[in-house]
Every structure is written in C-alpha cells, then in structure tokens.
Amino acid sequence: MPKQPVAAVILAAGMGTRMKSDLPKVLHEVGGKPLVGHALASVQGLDPQRIAVVVGPETDAVAKAVAPVPTTVQVDRLGTADALKQARDLLVGFDEGTVVVSFGDSPFIRTETVARMVAAREEGAHVVVLGFEPEDPAAYGRLVTDADGGLEAIVEFKDADAATRAIRLCNSGVMAISAAHLFALVDRIGNDNAKGEYYLTDIVAVARGDGLTCRYILAEESELMGINSRTDLAAAEAFWQDRARRAAMDGGATLRDPASTFFSWDTVLGRDVVVEPNVVFGPGVTVEDGVTIKAFSHFEGCILRAGATVGPFARIRPGADIGEGAKIGNFVEVKNAVFAKGAKANHLSYIGDADVGAAANIGAGTITCNYDGYLKHRTKIGEEAFIGSNSSLVAPVSIGDRANVGAGSTITKDVAADALAVARGEQRVLEGVAAKLRARLKAAKAALKKS
C-alpha cells in the first residue's frame, strides 16, 4: 500500500463517437459492469483519500453511475490536460502525496500496477507514466528515454520521426503525478498543436524543463486495452470472460464448456460447482460449494446454496435464494422466492414472491399468482407440502405444513397444515357426444370446400 496519501482522477468526458451509441462510451459494460466502474475499482483498491471523475456536459448518466464518487464537468473538451484542470476544486487541500490520472474507458488496469506507479512516484519521481510494449505499436505515442532510463519525452506518433517511431515503448496516458507539483505543471501546458488542445502528455516536457524527475513503469499490453468501438468492446468482453473462466476453474469449479459460460464482474462460484454448457451469470450471483447447474440456465441477483441442482433451462431472478440441496428443474422461473433445504420445483413452473418450506414439492405447471395489476403479494408454502400439477396459488395465500393441493386447483384461501385442498370444476362425461361433434364439424368443413 502507498506510504503517502493518494488521490485519483478518472477522465471520462469523451464523447465516444465511434461507438455510435446514445449511451456514453464509459457506461458500456464489460462483465456486467460499466467501463468506468472497472476503472474506479482499479484505483479504489489503493484506498485513496480523494477520487474525482471528470464527465462531459451531457453525461449526467455517468455521474449517476459513479455516485457517490464526486464528479466535475469538462464543458469544452479541450484535451486531457484541460480535463484534469476541471478536477482542481475537488483536489483543494490535497498538496502532498500522489495524484493518479487514468481513463474511464480503460477497464483492465490492475490495482497492483497502479500501486507500482505510486511507489515509483514516492521513490523520488515527480511524474510517472505507465508504458507498455505492444505487439504492434501502430499509432501509439512513444516514450523517449534518456541514457539513465529516465523518461525524457512523450512524442505523439504523428509528430515522431522515423527513429522515434522505431521505439517500441509506448504511452498509455495513465500517470502518477506529485500532488505538490500537479497544477503548477498542468497550468503551463500549451495548445500549440493542430487541434488546439491541451495534451497531458506535454507534462513530461514541462517537468523536465523544471529539472524534475520523470520515470515510466511497464505494464502488460492486455491491461491497457482501450475501448473506442463496438469491435473493441466485444474484444474486451471476450478477454474479460476468458480471464473469469480461468479464475473460476482455478478456484475449483468445473465448466463443461468454458466458451459458452458467461460471468459477471461479481460472480462467485464455490468449490466442486459443475456448470454445464450455455449458462449465463448476471450481476449479483453467489453459488456455494457442490452446486450443479445444468445447461441453458440464466441467473441474476440470487444465491444457490450448497448442493442445490438447477436447470436445465431455468431462470433464477433477483431475490431468489435456492436452499441447500434444493432442486429447480427445467423451464422453472424463480423470482424473489426462498426455497428451503430440499425443496423441489422440477418442471415448468413460475414461483415468484414466495417462501417454500423444507422438502416441499411443487408439481409441473404450478404458478404463484403474485401480481394483482398494482401490487405484489407473497405465497407461503409449508414444509413437506405437496402442490399438484397445474395449480395456481393466488397470493396472498398460505399452504400449511404437509398440506396437499390437488392437481389443477386454483387456491385463493389459506390451506391448513395436513389438509387436502381441491378447487376445480366437477368432471362431466357425456356419452356419444364426441362422435356427434366430429360428424357436425366434418359436414361443416365439406360444405366450406364446396362453396
């Protein structure tokens, strides 16, 4: 951890025009979390004293997404140095330690990498730049070093001569800057360039002119993957998913087909979990040890307790708590419902806003009618209760322990423990009527063809 105070500024004011989206670029998601959320997480791991996010003038949604982290607006978008200046008021009084500057569209920078930057700054450098050596340097700016390995300059590709372009050490734009010198340096960055913008990369030249020390540290190219287009976003998602799958398997889970298993940023899988193909974990899912998840199932905002079995083709929605050893079968949807130990709903059911007791058995086609058009209501099913197939439980309603609901029933009143409830029309059998009906329909069809 840093020895001195740390502040962080996330630059997230870019328009992201290449995304061709009404959604601000930094709110597009990787692993179910906005890009800017990933960027924040990388610096929050250092427990900074201050954090600020610089947003654009029409991006209130970004401010809402990062709340309660304070934001400031870059009105005119005059470059990265200008964006950093907008954070001045949020850094008032922060005059010692390090200010980390990173970008809201760079989701993969590790906290450990940021910590190495801060450590290099604390060891005497006034400006530390995060560099990398990509397989294809392409049009990245180059880091020019001196004979002692210090950072001499950052040269943009378009301004570089052939010798400079041959340098493989490239600039990520991420920096750690002495808080005591930050704005004294930034305020002297000019805009004498083709775009008339104030580039933070010029801070190295300004600092060197003052005799200050500038350094760089290296990161893996994969950490510095920026997102500027939908294609970049897809590549980032694929990279993130691959990493998440490896982490899950390293942690003791079995993925039958890793490529068709999709995680969210906060998915937790226990040991000896088995995940069959084509399973999607949305945000907020915890899976305890020994759970079996069958193919084509979808999870969001739920917990699966130890030893449970879910799927195939199950949908487990927010608020669901699937108890130890419980079984949720094919084409069953569960929402905001608690299944106690050993409870079962094996086929074709919707269980919403319900409490299902231990070892209760819910038959195929059962639904809890939880919504009256205005309000949601809860259904309670007791321990060892049996709900016959194709039953409708009209909430609010309670089924007692060990009670039995006959198949095809519509239950609107509470059922006591150990009682049998049957609520369906009486069956009538009319001998010979089916034959007469067929004859009549056959004649009608023949008459229709003649006409």
Disulfide bonds with the S-S distance in Angstrom:
none
